[in-house]
């Protein structure tokens, strides 16, 4: 509870910076049609890939298999190698799927090459930082006795939020350039195919299993995150442009929902590997205790996020529909999201383990991306309940 609360609090405060960056991107969102569709999926993919990396390394630490070495046979090297290949492959997939789904839903967007370039360049730039932080956290957790399952997901997700949005902003200036954008897009597609092929056929057994198990799940996660973006995009003019305070809170709100579910999923994944939790339809005492911790963290962190966002909105002049109504929307949406995160986190870990998969490869993407979609839906539901939308 202590380590998780500190990590989630740091993540929540950091995410407010991402919210302010998002408000500052409103001009590019207007110029690059459909850009907002890429924002949740780009942010989410950093957490999906590197949150899962932290979960796997957390399990390795707890089971005594972790060591700090550059050997290619070591778990650390193979995990990092697989994460880099997945970053490249999923960035290209993200651009293609986001453009396709936006078109199917009738949203006005730029070309598929623009989407691929923004997703790939923004993803690579941000991944350099997030990967470095993940490795540093893992090594420090190993040496200092921290519970990486408790601190990894929220801190990595927070870093992903703060870093990804500026990187997307920079990458957006490579879009809509007559010859450059298609050429870079084609090169990106080739790089994505090669990265997936190398990961799928590599002789490194751990890396090969990670890529084969994670990539299909990450594709599902991309679809869920894109849907989250399409939930917000049509409401920009109605809610988020008139009341920028809600735009400030979106990164933190989505981050909290995913991080809380990821904490539970990561802890349960480690305990399933160690035999401390049984994969049953009805949660046992240990799982219920972990779930209770997550619910308590949820109440605390959403209250803290709501009050902090309200203070920043007041200081920066960002409009909101009354303090009590704003707090009510955030808290109602947060409570609903936390309950869903706990349920999804538990059954994602249990079901994947029962089917013989590694929960660390599946639960983080499923939970974080599922909660991006469900979190946005809960927030919009709260907006409707309080008469804002």
DOROKE-62200 format. One record per residue (C-alpha): residue number from 1; chain; x, y, z. Coordinates in nm, 4 decimals, padded with zeros to 6 digits, always signed. Last residue first. Example, Ala and Ser with C-alpha at 12.3 -4.5 7.8 and 13.67 -1.06 7.14 Angstrom:
BEGIN
{2, 'A', {+01.3670, -00.1060, +00.7140}} {1, 'A', {+01.2300, -00.4500, +00.7800}} 
This chain:
BEGIN
{389, 'A', {-02.2320, +01.6207, -02.1974}} {388, 'A', {-02.2059, +01.8320, -01.8814}} {387, 'A', {-02.5336, +01.7171, -01.7249}} {386, 'A', {-02.3801, +01.5515, -01.4178}} {385, 'A', {-02.4899, +01.2019, -01.5282}} {384, 'A', {-02.3743, +01.2721, -01.8860}} {383, 'A', {-02.0259, +01.3766, -01.7756}} {382, 'A', {-02.0119, +01.0703, -01.5495}} {381, 'A', {-02.0932, +00.8483, -01.8487}} {380, 'A', {-01.8209, +01.0273, -02.0495}} {379, 'A', {-01.5703, +00.9541, -01.7727}} {378, 'A', {-01.6825, +00.5904, -01.7470}} {377, 'A', {-01.6509, +00.5487, -02.1244}} {376, 'A', {-01.3054, +00.7067, -02.1180}} {375, 'A', {-01.2038, +00.4648, -01.8432}} {374, 'A', {-01.3587, +00.1676, -02.0243}} {373, 'A', {-01.1574, +00.2394, -02.3383}} {372, 'A', {-00.8335, +00.3178, -02.1567}} {371, 'A', {-00.9206, +00.0393, -01.9114}} {370, 'A', {-00.9161, -00.2208, -02.1862}} {369, 'A', {-00.5864, -00.0786, -02.3063}} {368, 'A', {-00.4282, -00.0952, -01.9598}} {367, 'A', {-00.5828, -00.4292, -01.8628}} {366, 'A', {-00.5285, -00.6229, -02.1848}} {365, 'A', {-00.1791, -00.4836, -02.2435}} {364, 'A', {-00.0740, -00.5521, -01.8801}} {363, 'A', {-00.2420, -00.8949, -01.8609}} {362, 'A', {-00.0878, -01.0608, -02.1634}} {361, 'A', {+00.2900, -01.0992, -02.1434}} {360, 'A', {+00.3065, -01.0955, -01.7602}} {359, 'A', {+00.0252, -01.3535, -01.7492}} {358, 'A', {+00.2542, -01.6084, -01.9226}} {357, 'A', {+00.0273, -01.8373, -02.1193}} {356, 'A', {-00.0904, -02.1850, -02.0182}} {355, 'A', {-00.4619, -02.1324, -02.0757}} {354, 'A', {-00.5268, -02.1187, -01.6997}} {353, 'A', {-00.2610, -01.8476, -01.6646}} {352, 'A', {-00.4264, -01.6319, -01.9307}} {351, 'A', {-00.7659, -01.6745, -01.7606}} {350, 'A', {-00.6406, -01.5933, -01.4101}} {349, 'A', {-00.4405, -01.2820, -01.4994}} {348, 'A', {-00.7143, -01.1316, -01.7196}} {347, 'A', {-00.9738, -01.2303, -01.4577}} {346, 'A', {-00.8071, -01.0362, -01.1780}} {345, 'A', {-00.7131, -00.7230, -01.3723}} {344, 'A', {-01.0528, -00.7009, -01.5429}} {343, 'A', {-01.2375, -00.7066, -01.2104}} {342, 'A', {-01.0020, -00.4647, -01.0357}} {341, 'A', {-00.9965, -00.2266, -01.3316}} {340, 'A', {-01.3784, -00.2308, -01.3516}} {339, 'A', {-01.4061, -00.1274, -00.9875}} {338, 'A', {-01.1417, +00.1407, -01.0380}} {337, 'A', {-01.3172, +00.2798, -01.3472}} {336, 'A', {-01.6528, +00.3149, -01.1705}} {335, 'A', {-01.4873, +00.4922, -00.8775}} {334, 'A', {-01.2922, +00.7214, -01.1100}} {333, 'A', {-01.5914, +00.8211, -01.3230}} {332, 'A', {-01.7860, +00.9122, -01.0101}} {331, 'A', {-01.4842, +01.0948, -00.8619}} {330, 'A', {-01.3988, +01.2870, -01.1787}} {329, 'A', {-01.7560, +01.3932, -01.2563}} {328, 'A', {-01.8296, +01.4920, -00.8952}} {327, 'A', {-01.5118, +01.6987, -00.8685}} {326, 'A', {-01.6053, +01.8907, -01.1844}} {325, 'A', {-01.9645, +01.9397, -01.0661}} {324, 'A', {-01.8446, +02.0644, -00.7295}} {323, 'A', {-01.5938, +02.3072, -00.8855}} {322, 'A', {-01.8241, +02.4551, -01.1485}} {321, 'A', {-01.8383, +02.3683, -01.5200}} {320, 'A', {-01.4640, +02.4041, -01.5949}} {319, 'A', {-01.2631, +02.6686, -01.7842}} {318, 'A', {-00.8843, +02.6714, -01.7988}} {317, 'A', {-00.7597, +02.9998, -01.6481}} {316, 'A', {-00.4126, +02.8674, -01.5699}} {315, 'A', {-00.4413, +02.8943, -01.1905}} {314, 'A', {-00.8014, +02.7730, -01.1800}} {313, 'A', {-00.7243, +02.4777, -01.4091}} {312, 'A', {-00.4183, +02.3948, -01.1991}} {311, 'A', {-00.6218, +02.3922, -00.8771}} {310, 'A', {-00.9013, +02.1857, -01.0316}} {309, 'A', {-00.6441, +01.9409, -01.1659}} {308, 'A', {-00.4940, +01.9025, -00.8188}} {307, 'A', {-00.8338, +01.8465, -00.6565}} {306, 'A', {-00.9404, +01.5870, -00.9147}} {305, 'A', {-00.6040, +01.4056, -00.9135}} {304, 'A', {-00.5951, +01.3799, -00.5333}} {303, 'A', {-00.9511, +01.2497, -00.5165}} {302, 'A', {-00.8749, +01.0087, -00.7991}} {301, 'A', {-00.5586, +00.8893, -00.6218}} {300, 'A', {-00.7159, +00.8248, -00.2854}} {299, 'A', {-01.0245, +00.6403, -00.4076}} {298, 'A', {-00.8180, +00.4314, -00.6485}} {297, 'A', {-00.5541, +00.3395, -00.3894}} {296, 'A', {-00.8270, +00.2009, -00.1673}} {295, 'A', {-00.9676, -00.0018, -00.4571}} {294, 'A', {-00.6204, -00.1329, -00.5440}} {293, 'A', {-00.5533, -00.2390, -00.1838}} {292, 'A', {-00.8894, -00.4157, -00.1740}} {291, 'A', {-00.8021, -00.6073, -00.4906}} {290, 'A', {-00.4715, -00.7219, -00.3398}} {289, 'A', {-00.6585, -00.8454, -00.0313}} {288, 'A', {-00.9177, -01.0171, -00.2502}} {287, 'A', {-00.6393, -01.1960, -00.4389}} {286, 'A', {-00.4871, -01.3230, -00.1129}} {285, 'A', {-00.8253, -01.4338, +00.0228}} {284, 'A', {-00.9265, -01.6241, -00.2889}} {283, 'A', {-01.1003, -01.4829, -00.5950}} {282, 'A', {-01.3884, -01.6949, -00.7301}} {281, 'A', {-01.3268, -01.8134, -01.0854}} {280, 'A', {-01.0096, -01.9908, -00.9736}} {279, 'A', {-00.6433, -01.9526, -01.0729}} {278, 'A', {-00.4834, -02.0221, -00.7338}} {277, 'A', {-00.2609, -01.7563, -00.5755}} {276, 'A', {+00.0681, -01.8109, -00.3857}} {275, 'A', {+00.1872, -02.0659, -00.6433}} {274, 'A', {+00.4977, -01.8650, -00.7389}} {273, 'A', {+00.3898, -01.8121, -01.0998}} {272, 'A', {+00.0356, -01.7261, -00.9871}} {271, 'A', {+00.1815, -01.4884, -00.7282}} {270, 'A', {+00.3863, -01.3042, -00.9925}} {269, 'A', {+00.0870, -01.2687, -01.2226}} {268, 'A', {-00.1343, -01.1608, -00.9313}} {267, 'A', {+00.1015, -00.8757, -00.8452}} {266, 'A', {+00.1279, -00.7704, -01.2107}} {265, 'A', {-00.2501, -00.7850, -01.2644}} {264, 'A', {-00.3240, -00.5833, -00.9506}} {263, 'A', {-00.0676, -00.3159, -01.0341}} {262, 'A', {-00.1854, -00.3171, -01.3977}} {261, 'A', {-00.5463, -00.2516, -01.2952}} {260, 'A', {-00.4397, +00.0481, -01.0899}} {259, 'A', {-00.2027, +00.1708, -01.3615}} {258, 'A', {-00.4636, +00.1462, -01.6383}} {257, 'A', {-00.7290, +00.3413, -01.4515}} {256, 'A', {-00.4780, +00.5939, -01.3207}} {255, 'A', {-00.3224, +00.6573, -01.6625}} {254, 'A', {-00.6589, +00.7099, -01.8256}} {253, 'A', {-00.7517, +00.9722, -01.5679}} {252, 'A', {-00.4068, +01.1292, -01.5688}} {251, 'A', {-00.4016, +01.1662, -01.9483}} {250, 'A', {-00.7643, +01.2944, -01.9545}} {249, 'A', {-00.7318, +01.5454, -01.6670}} {248, 'A', {-00.6057, +01.8420, -01.8690}} {247, 'A', {-00.8715, +01.7890, -02.1368}} {246, 'A', {-01.1405, +01.7995, -01.8667}} {245, 'A', {-01.0000, +02.1344, -01.7492}} {244, 'A', {-01.0225, +02.2539, -02.1121}} {243, 'A', {-01.4013, +02.3077, -02.0707}} {242, 'A', {-01.5339, +02.4657, -02.3934}} {241, 'A', {-01.2876, +02.2612, -02.6054}} {240, 'A', {-01.3361, +01.9376, -02.4101}} {239, 'A', {-01.7131, +01.9241, -02.3954}} {238, 'A', {-01.9069, +01.9895, -02.7185}} {237, 'A', {-01.6252, +02.0680, -02.9633}} {236, 'A', {-01.4063, +01.7748, -02.8542}} {235, 'A', {-01.6966, +01.5323, -02.8139}} {234, 'A', {-01.6549, +01.3554, -03.1510}} {233, 'A', {-01.2830, +01.2865, -03.0730}} {232, 'A', {-01.3343, +01.1490, -02.7201}} {231, 'A', {-01.5015, +00.8151, -02.7983}} {230, 'A', {-01.2847, +00.7761, -03.1104}} {229, 'A', {-00.9728, +00.7933, -02.8960}} {228, 'A', {-01.0967, +00.5136, -02.6710}} {227, 'A', {-01.1763, +00.3092, -02.9824}} {226, 'A', {-00.8131, +00.3550, -03.0869}} {225, 'A', {-00.7059, +00.2246, -02.7471}} {224, 'A', {-00.9230, -00.0870, -02.7781}} {223, 'A', {-00.7974, -00.1591, -03.1308}} {222, 'A', {-00.4364, -00.1120, -03.0235}} {221, 'A', {-00.4879, -00.3498, -02.7299}} {220, 'A', {-00.6114, -00.6186, -02.9680}} {219, 'A', {-00.2929, -00.5706, -03.1696}} {218, 'A', {-00.0934, -00.5830, -02.8456}} {217, 'A', {-00.2483, -00.9223, -02.7688}} {216, 'A', {-00.1374, -01.0575, -03.1072}} {215, 'A', {+00.2153, -00.9152, -03.0501}} {214, 'A', {+00.2622, -01.0390, -02.6925}} {213, 'A', {+00.2644, -01.4179, -02.7227}} {212, 'A', {+00.4874, -01.4483, -03.0279}} {211, 'A', {+00.7112, -01.1572, -02.9275}} {210, 'A', {+00.7556, -01.2769, -02.5687}} {209, 'A', {+00.8133, -01.6388, -02.6726}} {208, 'A', {+01.0845, -01.5385, -02.9202}} {207, 'A', {+01.2567, -01.3133, -02.6647}} {206, 'A', {+01.2648, -01.5957, -02.4096}} {205, 'A', {+01.3938, -01.8509, -02.6605}} {204, 'A', {+01.6712, -01.6427, -02.8243}} {203, 'A', {+01.7041, -01.8101, -03.1660}} {202, 'A', {+01.4955, -01.5329, -03.3220}} {201, 'A', {+01.2151, -01.6352, -03.5606}} {200, 'A', {+00.9153, -01.4302, -03.4394}} {199, 'A', {+01.1293, -01.1405, -03.3174}} {198, 'A', {+01.3197, -01.1149, -03.6446}} {197, 'A', {+00.9974, -01.1352, -03.8479}} {196, 'A', {+00.8232, -00.8712, -03.6345}} {195, 'A', {+01.1168, -00.6332, -03.6691}} {194, 'A', {+01.1382, -00.6970, -04.0458}} {193, 'A', {+00.7681, -00.6198, -04.0934}} {192, 'A', {+00.7952, -00.2994, -03.8892}} {191, 'A', {+01.1072, -00.1852, -04.0739}} {190, 'A', {+00.9355, -00.2377, -04.4106}} {189, 'A', {+00.6306, -00.0414, -04.2925}} {188, 'A', {+00.8554, +00.2374, -04.1620}} {187, 'A', {+01.0426, +00.2647, -04.4924}} {186, 'A', {+00.7056, +00.3013, -04.6659}} {185, 'A', {+00.5966, +00.5705, -04.4192}} {184, 'A', {+00.9243, +00.7612, -04.4519}} {183, 'A', {+00.8760, +00.7658, -04.8295}} {182, 'A', {+00.5053, +00.8604, -04.8036}} {181, 'A', {+00.5822, +01.1501, -04.5608}} {180, 'A', {+00.8833, +01.2886, -04.7455}} {179, 'A', {+00.7193, +01.3292, -05.0867}} {178, 'A', {+00.4390, +01.5816, -05.0254}} {177, 'A', {+00.4844, +01.6665, -04.6554}} {176, 'A', {+00.1479, +01.6076, -04.4855}} {175, 'A', {+00.2966, +01.4711, -04.1631}} {174, 'A', {+00.6560, +01.5245, -04.0462}} {173, 'A', {+00.5361, +01.8097, -03.8222}} {172, 'A', {+00.3199, +01.5582, -03.6314}} {171, 'A', {+00.6393, +01.3882, -03.5090}} {170, 'A', {+00.7196, +01.6859, -03.2833}} {169, 'A', {+00.3732, +01.6810, -03.1234}} {168, 'A', {+00.3860, +01.3021, -03.0999}} {167, 'A', {+00.7166, +01.3321, -02.9124}} {166, 'A', {+00.5692, +01.5992, -02.6836}} {165, 'A', {+00.2763, +01.3635, -02.6065}} {164, 'A', {+00.4901, +01.0517, -02.5584}} {163, 'A', {+00.7271, +01.1823, -02.2896}} {162, 'A', {+00.4810, +01.2900, -02.0206}} {161, 'A', {+00.2396, +01.0025, -02.0720}} {160, 'A', {+00.5113, +00.7359, -02.1001}} {159, 'A', {+00.6783, +00.8641, -01.7835}} {158, 'A', {+00.3455, +00.8284, -01.6052}} {157, 'A', {+00.2887, +00.4781, -01.7427}} {156, 'A', {+00.6353, +00.3746, -01.6275}} {155, 'A', {+00.5701, +00.5145, -01.2804}} {154, 'A', {+00.2256, +00.3573, -01.2470}} {153, 'A', {+00.3257, +00.0124, -01.3813}} {152, 'A', {+00.6596, -00.0301, -01.2025}} {151, 'A', {+00.5786, +00.0694, -00.8435}} {150, 'A', {+00.3694, -00.2195, -00.7118}} {149, 'A', {+00.4952, -00.5038, -00.9331}} {148, 'A', {+00.8511, -00.3735, -00.8890}} {147, 'A', {+00.8284, -00.4390, -00.5144}} {146, 'A', {+01.1409, -00.2596, -00.3927}} {145, 'A', {+01.4259, -00.4616, -00.2401}} {144, 'A', {+01.6946, -00.1990, -00.2943}} {143, 'A', {+01.9240, -00.3862, -00.5369}} {142, 'A', {+01.6581, -00.5604, -00.7466}} {141, 'A', {+01.4210, -00.2640, -00.7356}} {140, 'A', {+01.7080, -00.0374, -00.8448}} {139, 'A', {+01.7856, -00.2664, -01.1379}} {138, 'A', {+01.4213, -00.2826, -01.2429}} {137, 'A', {+01.3673, +00.0910, -01.2044}} {136, 'A', {+01.6749, +00.1675, -01.4181}} {135, 'A', {+01.5649, -00.0765, -01.6890}} {134, 'A', {+01.2177, +00.0766, -01.6986}} {133, 'A', {+01.3523, +00.4333, -01.7023}} {132, 'A', {+01.5817, +00.3560, -01.9971}} {131, 'A', {+01.2967, +00.1898, -02.1866}} {130, 'A', {+01.0691, +00.4896, -02.1245}} {129, 'A', {+01.3294, +00.7355, -02.2549}} {128, 'A', {+01.4113, +00.5498, -02.5769}} {127, 'A', {+01.0442, +00.4608, -02.6178}} {126, 'A', {+00.9423, +00.8264, -02.6513}} {125, 'A', {+01.1487, +00.8875, -02.9634}} {124, 'A', {+01.0565, +00.5520, -03.1185}} {123, 'A', {+00.6833, +00.5975, -03.0610}} {122, 'A', {+00.6711, +00.9530, -03.1943}} {121, 'A', {+00.8599, +00.8493, -03.5074}} {120, 'A', {+00.6473, +00.5390, -03.5640}} {119, 'A', {+00.3033, +00.6769, -03.4723}} {118, 'A', {+00.3512, +01.0066, -03.6575}} {117, 'A', {+00.4947, +00.8357, -03.9657}} {116, 'A', {+00.2250, +00.5646, -03.9733}} {115, 'A', {-00.0600, +00.8132, -03.9290}} {114, 'A', {+00.0715, +01.0416, -04.2035}} {113, 'A', {+00.1132, +00.7432, -04.4345}} {112, 'A', {-00.2495, +00.6410, -04.3616}} {111, 'A', {-00.3672, +00.9791, -04.4869}} {110, 'A', {-00.5174, +01.2599, -04.2734}} {109, 'A', {-00.8450, +01.2121, -04.0891}} {108, 'A', {-01.2172, +01.2953, -04.0928}} {107, 'A', {-01.4029, +01.0423, -03.8791}} {106, 'A', {-01.6578, +00.8147, -04.0499}} {105, 'A', {-01.6285, +00.5232, -03.8099}} {104, 'A', {-01.4759, +00.3042, -04.0811}} {103, 'A', {-01.2236, +00.5763, -04.1631}} {102, 'A', {-01.1184, +00.6112, -03.7995}} {101, 'A', {-01.0857, +00.2328, -03.7822}} {100, 'A', {-00.8583, +00.2176, -04.0868}} {99, 'A', {-00.6411, +00.5124, -03.9820}} {98, 'A', {-00.5923, +00.3735, -03.6311}} {97, 'A', {-00.5266, +00.0219, -03.7641}} {96, 'A', {-00.2544, +00.1360, -04.0066}} {95, 'A', {-00.0802, +00.3727, -03.7650}} {94, 'A', {-00.0918, +00.1242, -03.4773}} {93, 'A', {+00.0448, -00.1578, -03.6908}} {92, 'A', {+00.3438, +00.0617, -03.7755}} {91, 'A', {+00.4021, +00.1446, -03.4086}} {90, 'A', {+00.3357, -00.2184, -03.3107}} {89, 'A', {+00.6259, -00.3549, -03.5140}} {88, 'A', {+00.8787, -00.0939, -03.3994}} {87, 'A', {+00.7919, -00.1165, -03.0294}} {86, 'A', {+00.7654, -00.4962, -03.0438}} {85, 'A', {+01.1222, -00.5201, -03.1721}} {84, 'A', {+01.2466, -00.2960, -02.8908}} {83, 'A', {+01.0521, -00.4925, -02.6277}} {82, 'A', {+01.1925, -00.8253, -02.7539}} {81, 'A', {+01.5495, -00.6993, -02.7205}} {80, 'A', {+01.4843, -00.5611, -02.3708}} {79, 'A', {+01.3371, -00.8924, -02.2539}} {78, 'A', {+01.6210, -01.0920, -02.4112}} {77, 'A', {+01.8863, -00.8743, -02.2478}} {76, 'A', {+01.7264, -00.8890, -01.9014}} {75, 'A', {+01.6603, -01.2638, -01.9136}} {74, 'A', {+02.0254, -01.3489, -01.9806}} {73, 'A', {+02.1376, -01.5534, -02.2807}} {72, 'A', {+02.2432, -01.2407, -02.4670}} {71, 'A', {+02.4845, -01.1589, -02.1833}} {70, 'A', {+02.4815, -00.7924, -02.0867}} {69, 'A', {+02.4463, -00.8607, -01.7137}} {68, 'A', {+02.2342, -00.7517, -01.4185}} {67, 'A', {+02.0664, -01.0653, -01.2837}} {66, 'A', {+01.7061, -01.1722, -01.2345}} {65, 'A', {+01.6101, -01.5385, -01.1887}} {64, 'A', {+01.5483, -01.5295, -00.8125}} {63, 'A', {+01.1710, -01.5873, -00.8350}} {62, 'A', {+01.0824, -01.2435, -00.6999}} {61, 'A', {+01.3308, -01.0704, -00.9293}} {60, 'A', {+01.2151, -01.2656, -01.2360}} {59, 'A', {+00.8515, -01.1820, -01.1570}} {58, 'A', {+00.9414, -00.8142, -01.1392}} {57, 'A', {+01.1317, -00.8474, -01.4683}} {56, 'A', {+00.8204, -00.9838, -01.6346}} {55, 'A', {+00.6023, -00.7099, -01.4844}} {54, 'A', {+00.8542, -00.4396, -01.5833}} {53, 'A', {+00.8526, -00.5606, -01.9441}} {52, 'A', {+00.4716, -00.5715, -01.9369}} {51, 'A', {+00.4714, -00.2077, -01.8255}} {50, 'A', {+00.7216, -00.1439, -02.1039}} {49, 'A', {+00.5067, -00.2771, -02.3856}} {48, 'A', {+00.1588, -00.1886, -02.2642}} {47, 'A', {+00.2593, +00.1354, -02.0928}} {46, 'A', {+00.4286, +00.2689, -02.4046}} {45, 'A', {+00.1356, +00.1359, -02.6103}} {44, 'A', {-00.1157, +00.3282, -02.4023}} {43, 'A', {+00.0351, +00.6676, -02.4763}} {42, 'A', {+00.0352, +00.5995, -02.8496}} {41, 'A', {-00.3139, +00.4422, -02.8358}} {40, 'A', {-00.4601, +00.7294, -02.6335}} {39, 'A', {-00.3081, +00.9960, -02.8648}} {38, 'A', {-00.3581, +00.8394, -03.2080}} {37, 'A', {-00.7322, +00.9147, -03.2301}} {36, 'A', {-00.6510, +01.2707, -03.1239}} {35, 'A', {-00.4635, +01.3196, -03.4516}} {34, 'A', {-00.7831, +01.2677, -03.6538}} {33, 'A', {-00.7328, +01.5780, -03.8670}} {32, 'A', {-00.3832, +01.7192, -03.8329}} {31, 'A', {-00.4528, +02.0957, -03.8247}} {30, 'A', {-00.7093, +02.0946, -03.5413}} {29, 'A', {-00.5092, +01.8543, -03.3250}} {28, 'A', {-00.1987, +02.0594, -03.4056}} {27, 'A', {-00.3683, +02.3714, -03.2629}} {26, 'A', {-00.4969, +02.1871, -02.9548}} {25, 'A', {-00.1467, +02.0669, -02.8671}} {24, 'A', {-00.1112, +02.3081, -02.5721}} {23, 'A', {-00.4079, +02.1427, -02.4005}} {22, 'A', {-00.2305, +01.8088, -02.4426}} {21, 'A', {+00.0897, +01.9519, -02.2941}} {20, 'A', {-00.1115, +02.0709, -01.9920}} {19, 'A', {-00.2545, +01.7210, -01.9534}} {18, 'A', {+00.0926, +01.5660, -01.9798}} {17, 'A', {+00.2069, +01.7929, -01.6983}} {16, 'A', {-00.0959, +01.6748, -01.5007}} {15, 'A', {+00.0327, +01.3212, -01.5580}} {14, 'A', {+00.3308, +01.3931, -01.3335}} {13, 'A', {+00.1039, +01.4568, -01.0358}} {12, 'A', {-00.0833, +01.1333, -01.0976}} {11, 'A', {+00.2337, +00.9290, -01.1500}} {10, 'A', {+00.3936, +01.0600, -00.8315}} {9, 'A', {+00.0738, +00.9740, -00.6441}} {8, 'A', {+00.0572, +00.6290, -00.8047}} {7, 'A', {+00.4165, +00.5499, -00.7039}} {6, 'A', {+00.3781, +00.6768, -00.3473}} {5, 'A', {+00.0470, +00.4938, -00.3047}} {4, 'A', {+00.1881, +00.1687, -00.4456}} {3, 'A', {+00.4917, +00.1777, -00.2191}} {2, 'A', {+00.2810, +00.2436, +00.0891}} {1, 'A', {+00.0000, +00.0000, +00.0000}} 
